Amino acid sequence: MTRSLLALAFVVPLIAAAPAFAQESDMRPKIHVTGEGEVRVAPDTALVTLSVLKEAATAREAMDENNAAMAAVIATLKEEGIEAKDLQTSGLSINPQYVYPDGKNGEDKPRITGYQVTNTLSVRVRDIEKVGAVLDRAVSLGVNQGGNIVFTNDDPASVLGEARKKAVEDAMAKARELAEAAGAEVGKVLRITESGGTPPPMPMMKAARMEAMVASAPVPVEAGENAYRVNVNVTFELLQN
């Protein structure tokens, strides 16, 4: 290998390591803070889970009864203004029902006594005012399981943006307060990372059986508020006075 090639081979590794070395040698005083931002807003969408459970002597009979009831439920939901894109079958199960032997009459094996069919429908209700009426009419037509409700917002982007601004403002305020207490000043921002941004779901109601919900008036439902929270971790340069 020539002398020039040897020199090049020695220089290249040094160049490759230069950025990492420069980063590690950044000994400027810094201050790390976490800012929190929260925005509360009324939900505009409800996610509702409805199920029809039917039992019969045969799987075919149970399925036919279930199909008829669920078809009526879907037709009624569309009459209430729910679009087809907001209706989704989220589960279908067919289960035999057994009687287990008690040792009498010479029985030694479980015996099938019938079948149970459950069809579950996920519904997105975009008009909060209709949630009670949707539940009431669905139960009247055969829905007898489910009832889970989660209130959310269809497009929370603008709300999250406001929460981010509040989180950064909070971080800057904390950094200034800490720097002032230490007799220093806050310099430029060196790094920002974000965490959070998704509100916890708010299940309002859950019932194994829904027959008791059948009433002359729509089911009373209160949507409340959703809290959107964002946390930001910010690193500032710390300027010594």
N, C-alpha and C positions, 0 to 999 in steps of 0.2 A: 504494500500500500504506500503511495507517495506521501510526502510530507503534507501537501495541501489537503489530501483526503483525510489524513489523520486529524488535522486541525478542524476540518468541517465536522467530522464525527464527534469531536469533543464539544464543539460549539452548539450543535443541534439540541442535545439533551439539556444544556443550560438554558437555551431559549424556551424549550417546552416547560421547564420548571419555573421560569420567571414569574408568570402570573400567579401560580399557587404561592410562591415565596412572597410576592408582593402582598397578596391577600393576607397571609399569615402574619406579615410584619406590620399590618395596619394597627398601630398601637394608639390611634387617636382615642381620647376619652369619649365614651358613648353612654347613652342612657336608654334603657329598654322599658317600655310601658305597654300596658294592655288597655285598649279603649273599648267601651261597650256602648252599643246603640240599640234602642228598642222603639218600635213603632206599633201602636195598636190600631186595628182597623176592623170594621164590621165585616163578617164573611159575606160573600155573594153567591156561594155554591154549597150545596149539601150533597154528600155521598151517602146513599142509603142502601142497606142490604136487606133484601126481602126473599123469603123462602116459602115454598109450598111443600108440605109434607102430606102424603097420602098413603094409606094402608089398605091392602085388599088381599084376597085369598091367593091370587096369582100375581106374578110380576107384570103381566100384560094388563090386568085390570087396574093395578096401582098406577102404572104408567099412563094409561088412558085417562084416568081421573085426574092425575097430576097435569097432563098436557092440557086438558080442557080448562082447568082452573088457571094455569099460568098464561094460557092464551088470552083468557078474559082479563087477567091482570095487565098484560102488556097492552092490549087494546085500550083499556081504560087509562093507562098512563099516557098513551099517545093522545087521547082525548083531552088530558090535562095539559097538553102542550109539551110533553117530553119527547124530544126528537129521537129517532132510531139510533143515532150515533151515541146517545147518552144511555142506552140500554145494552147491557152485556151479561150474557149467561156466564156466571163465575163458578158454577158447580152443579154436578148432577150425580146422584148416587142411587144405586138399587141394592137394597140389603134384605136378605132373608131374615125372618123372625123365628127364633127357635124356642122350643120348650125343652128344658133339660130334665132327664129322668130323675125320679126320686127313689128309684129302686123298687117301686111297686109295680104290679101288673106285668112283671117280666121285662120291662123296658130297660134297655141298657145303652141306647144311643139317642142323641138329641133329635128332635123331630121338628121339621119346618111347619109352622102354622100359618104363615102368610108372608107378604113382602111389603117393604116400605120403600117408597120412592121420594126423594127430596130433590127439588130443582131450585137453585139459588140464582137470584137476579141482582146485579149491581146497577143502581140507578143514580145518575148525576142530575140533580135538580138545580137548575140555574136561577130559579126564582124562589128565594127563601120563603116567601109568603105562602107558597104552595105545598110546603113539606107536610104540614098537618093534614091537608086534604088528600094528598097522595097516600099517606099512611092509612088514613081512615077508609078510603075507597079500596085500597089493596087488601086490607084485612076483610072487608065485607065480601070480597070476591074469592077468598080462599087462602090468602097468606096467613100462615100460622106459626112461622118461625122467623128469626132474624131481628130486625128493628135497630140494628147498629146505625148510628148517624155520626158522621164526621163533618164538621163545618170547616170550609177552607175558602181560599180565594183563587179564582180562575187564573188571574195574571198578577202575581205578587211582585213583579219586577220593579215597578216604581216604588213600592213600599220598601223593598229591600234596599233600593238605592238611597232612600231617605235614611234608613237605619245605618247604612255604611257611612254616610256623611256625619251622622251623630256620633258614630263610633270613632271616627278620625278626630273630630272636634274634641271628644272626651280624652283621647290619647294625648293630643296637643296640650290640653289644659293641665293634665296630670304631669306631663313632662316639664312644662313651665314652672309649675308649683314645686316640683322636686328640685329643679335646677336652681330656682331662686333660693330655696332653703339651703342649698349647698354653696351659694355664692357664685353661681355660674349662669350661663345663658344657653338656650337651646339653639343649636345650629340647624343645618339642613337634614332632611330625611335621608337615611341611608338604606332603610329596608322596611317594607310593609307586607305583612301576610294576614290573611283573613280566615276566620273560622266561624261556624254557625251559619245562620241564614235560613233555617227551616223551622217553622213553628211546630210545637208538639201537637199531634192530633187531639181533638176534643170530642171524645165519644159522649154523646148526650143521653143515650138510652140503649139498653141491651136487654132483650127478653128472650127466654127460651121458647115460650109460647105466647101468642099475641091475641088470643081470643078475648081477653079482658079489655083490649083496646077498642073493641067495637062499641061505638057510642053514637048518640044523635048529633053530636057536634064534632068538628075536626079535632084531632089530637093537638093539645097545646104544646107548642115548641118554641123555645127561646134560643136564639143563635149566639148571643153574647158577642165577644170580641176575640180576634186572634192576635197574639203577640208575636211579632217578627223580630228576632234578636240577631245581631251580628257582633262578633268580637274581632278586633284587629290588633295584631302585635306590631308595634312600630319601634324602630331603632333610630334615634336621633344622634347627631354629632353634639357633643357637649363642649361648649366654649368656655374656657377659663378666663375669668376677669383679671 
